[in-house]
């Protein structure tokens, strides 16, 4: 078998402060005459749906709204959204919100174009998605998941108590990512922190995983630099335009480093554990990232040393191994500085370690991790993560 690597995304990326003002023109340019805006109650409360709707009304573009998105969207929610899309006779989608809203919009698109239930499109070989989603614009209101440019959506199956992936094909990619960093100005610090660390986790995991290749490596390194440089500022000063802009770009760049592939152990753990307790994906991933890096650095020391540099560490005079460990330290320090809650504070108990390790081990993202993993490895990483939360 030949080993050919590829990188493909179908999404046009547009960004700028005030980009939301272009929403109606962009929707029309993609051929939408009646988009469905997919959003969540938090975005509505923050007044962002009103801002988007005002732009569409001013341009006489008809639209419908599905504002029932919940965090970690379950199967039934997607299918309900797809019903709304059909009933309202929509011909395009606008995902306005964080990862959950954008994943929901993309997933509604999968069902609208391919029929059935989103459960029919759980990632598998051969790829179950056959047709491209309808014209879709994703407008992120957080800076982290990067769902506006990923080829994935993560859906919760309450029955199996797991999250599963849909996508891995350009057919699910948004037609356009319209990124307006102003929409993130009023995010609470805890959300800024969690989502920003998620962007860092995408970059670090994809950069060090077995699927790494030059193009996504380059976006991953710049994403790390931006997060290291600007996350503390965005956390401390919500209205700092430069920090917010750079964090929005970090989210986009970090997500681009996915390509059509998956992440690594931190995401295998956070995604599986996120099906057990309904907690924010960013904070949970952030809490696991440091301990996973501590476990992983021995596999890819050169890459970890390079991460240390991207994180702003001075590695002059250090041995390769010392430099690699600096990357771990830098990420753990950042996790503390932006006050990410511990696993205990997120509601997990140490008695759950055997179960958590087992579901992480079964997660498909375990493949590609920079260091070989056994069930026992996950027990060890979880133990360390709880230990760090005990002080
Ligand atoms: Fe993530």
Boltz pocket constraint, residues with backbone or C-beta under 6 A from the ligand:
constraints:
  - pocket:
      binder: B
      contacts: [[A, 144], [A, 145], [A, 198], [A, 201], [A, 202], [A, 267], [A, 281], [A, 285]]
      max_distance: 6.0
